[in-house]
Amino acid sequence: MKQKLGLACTLVGDPKVLLLDEPGVGVDPISRRELWQMVHELAGDGMLILWSTSYLDEAEQCRDVLLMNEGKLLYQGEPTALTQTMAGRSFLVSSPQENNRRLLQRALKLPQVSDGVIQGKSVRLILKKDARIEEVQQHGDMPPLQVADTAPRFEDAFIDLLGGAGTAESPLGAIIHRVDGSKEETVIEAQSLTKKFGDFAATDHVDFQVKRGEIFGLLGPNGAGKSTTFKMMCGLLVPTSGKALVLGMDLKVSSGKARQHLGYMAQKFSLYGNLSVEQNLRFSPASMACAAGRKMKKSPG
């Protein structure tokens, strides 16, 4: 609503040119669609619109795009024209012998691969120009692969313009410890989780389970109850009814012990504005008394 109100205020002066500086940031999909409908109507009436964004799905909706990186112009033209240059270079691969994370790590080290990402039950690979998927399949470091063609995306072309994903390992790897346990173990669970504010039900009998190693998506527009659910799962809100469990511990009963196993990045206020970057990095894990915090305390400097 804030973005739509801001746009309405801007239009009061009946401008001929409209400059929108990342209006889609922090906007849920439904509101973003409504915002785009408004912008398309304005463009149809003859208004010139410049929309800046870091979301490539938004850029695809523009008639012309200017792709920039580090102050340099990489491409100017129609999004579809750039996407079409990636035809025949996008594949979905999987292996019955290896999980997707390990498979992606292997693939990104191959000279034929420009980029890769886990997509559902497969790994999406983007090959470099003139590379063949058979070369990937036959490489000695790869397990037997199941391969399927997939349509290229605008994002594929952009990453390829940047030179690919690269093979360097993240410096965070040194301080992030591996977690042991069974993949079938339930580590997060909501049981009929309900939170009411007066007569208003922010969440109403929500049930879900998250297994170890899963990336679980909680999707919904603004006001759907996502943040309320997160706060109950972290012990920051007490449920009206139901249970929030972390490693089998009920946050109503053992909130302190359960929170030691959680890392929580809030929608807002995850950083302390009066602290420097290094101070934020040191304070947050140290306050949780976690292994990463202990490692950072021992690090030089």
N, C-alpha and C positions, 0 to 999 in steps of 0.2 A: 504493500500500500504506500509506503514511503516513496518508492521509486516512481509509482504512477502519479502520486501527488507532486513530486518534483518535476516530472515531465509536464503535468498540467500547468504548473506555475511558469515553466519556461515558455509554454505556448501562448501565454497571455499577450505577449508582445507581437504575435503573428510574425515570427522570424522566417526568413527565406532559407537559412542554413541552420541546421540543428547539430550541435556537437554533443555526443553522449559518451561520457568517460566511464567505461565499464559499468553500465547500468544493470547488468545481469548478475553482479557479484552478490552472493548471499540471498538470491531470490529463488524460491522454490519453483519446480518445473511448471506448475499451473500458472502462477503469477508471471513467470517469464514468458510463457506462451501468450498471455494476454498483453504483455508489454510489447511483444513483437507484432501482434495484430494491430495495435495502435500505431506502431512505427510504419508498418506496411501501408496502412491507410493514409498516413501523412505523405509517404513517398508517392503513393498513387495520385495524390493531389498536387504533385509537383515540387514538394519540398526536398532539398538536398540534405542527406543525413550521413554523418560520419560517426560510426559506432566503433569505439575501441573496446577490445576484449582479449582475454587470454583463453577463452573457451572456443575451441576450434569448431564445435558444433554450431555455435552462434555465427562464427565467421562464414560457415557454409551457406547461411541464409542470405548473405549479401550478394549483390550482383557483381561487384568487383571487390577484391581484397588486396591489401598491401601487407605482406608478411615481413616483420622486422625482428631482428635479434641483435642485441648489443649495439643498438643505434644504426644498424645497417639494414638497407632494404634488400630482402632476399628474393621477393617475387611480387609482381603486380599483374593482376588479370583476374579471370573468372576462376572461382574455386573448382568447378568441375573440370576445367582444362588441366589444372595441376593434378587433380586426383586421377585423371585418365592416364597420366604418365606412369602410374604405378601398376597398370594392368598387367596381370600375370606374375606379380611379385609378392602377392599376399596369400598365405596358406594357414590352415588350422592343422596342427599336428598333435599327436598324443602317442603314448607308448604304454602297453600293458605291463612293462617291466620297470617303469620308473614314474614317480609322482611328478606333477607338473612343475613344481618349484625347482627340483633338481634338473629336469629336462630343460627348463628355461635357462638355467645357469650354464649348462653345457652348450646350448645353441648360441648364446650370446658371445661365446668365445670363438665361434667359427668365422673364418674370413668371409664366408658367403652371406652372413646374416647382418642386416643393417639395424634391425630393431626386433624386439619381441616382448610380449606381454601375456599373462595368463588371462584367458577369456573363457569363463564357464568351466567346462570339463576339458578344454583343449588349451594349447599354447598357440597364440597368433604370432606367426613369424613374417617379417618383411625382409625380402632378399635384396642384396645389392644389385645394381644394374648389371645385366649379362650373367648373373649367377643362376644356377639351375637347382631346383629342389632335389633332383637326383644326387647332386653333389653332397647335399646335407644328409640324405638318407644313407649314402655309402661311406660317410666319414667314419673313421675308426673310433672316434670318441662318442658316437651316437648309438643309442639302443635301436632296436627295430621300431620303425615309425608307421603310424597310420596317418595318411595325408589326405587333405581335402582342399580344393581351391576355395577361396572366399573373395568377395568383392573388396577392392581397395577403399580406403577411407581418406578423407582430407588430412586427418591426423597423420596417417602413414607418410603422406607426401611431405608434410611439414618436418617431421622427424628426420626423414631422409635428406631434406635440404640442409638440416643442421649437421649432417654427417653421421647420423645413426646414434644409437643409445650408448655406445662405448662399452668397454669391457672392464673398466676399473672397478674394484670393489669399494663399497662405501666405507669411509673412515669410521662410521658409527659401529661397524661390525666388531671392532675391538672391544667395545664396552657393552654390547648387547649379548647376553648369555643365551645359550640354547636351553630350551625347556624340554625336559624329558617327560615321557608319559605315553599312554595309549591314545591312538587317534579316535577311538570309540568313546573315550572318556568325556562326559558332559562337564564343562567347566563353568558355563553360565546358564542359568535357568530362571525363567519367569513362570510362576504358577498362579494363574488367575489374578495377575497383578492389576490392581485398581487404585486409582488416586482421584479423589473428589475434592473439589473446592466449593463448599456449599452444596448446591444442587447440580453443579457442573462436573461432569466426569471427564477429566483430562485423559485418563486411560480407563478402559472398561474390560476387565477380565482378559488381560493379555497373557498368552501362553507361547513360549518358544524355548528352544534349547540350542546351545552353541557348543559344538564338539571342539576338542583340542585341534588346533591347526586350521580351523575354518575362518574365513572372512565372511561375516554375517552382515547382510545389508538391512538396515532399518529405514524404509523409504516412505515418504509421505509429504504432503504440502505443509506450509506453515500452520501451526495449531493442531497438527495431527496427533501429538503426544510423544514425539520422538525424544525431545530433551527431558520431558518429565520422566519417561521410562529410564533414560540414562541416569538421571539423578537418583532414582530409586535403586538402580543397580549399583550405584556407588555409595549408597547410604546417606546421601545428602537430603533426601526426602523420605519420610516415613509413609509407606503404603497405607491407604485406607483399609484395604483387605488384600489377601493374597501374599505370596512370598517372592522375594528376590534372593537367589542362591548363587554363591560364588564358591566353586570347589566344594559344594555340598553345605557350605556354611550360610546360615540365614542371616542376612544383614540386619534384621531386627534384633537378633540375639548376640551376634558376634561381629558387629560392624567394624571395630578396630582391627581385628585379626584378618577379616576378609579383605579390607581395603589395602592391606599390605601387599596383596597379590594383584592389585589393580593399577593400571595406568589410565588416567582420565584426562582427555583434552576437551575442555568445554567449548561451546560455541563462541563464547566471549569470555574475557577475563582469565585466559589460560596463562598469560604472562603478566609480570609485575612491571608497570611502566617506570617506576622509580629505580629499577635495577638494570644493570647492563646486561648484554647478551650472555657473557660468561657467568655473571652472578645468577641469572635465571637458570642457566644450565646446571649450576652447582646446587642451588637452593632446592629446586623441585625434586630431584631424586633423593637428595639428602633428607628432605622432610618426610619422604616415604620410607626411609631406612631400607632402601633396596640395594641390590648388588651393584647396579650401575652407579648409584650414588657413592658407594664405598670405593669403587674404582676411580671415580673422578676426584675424590678427596686425595687419593694417592698419586694422581698424575702430577707431573712437574708444572710449576707456574701457578 
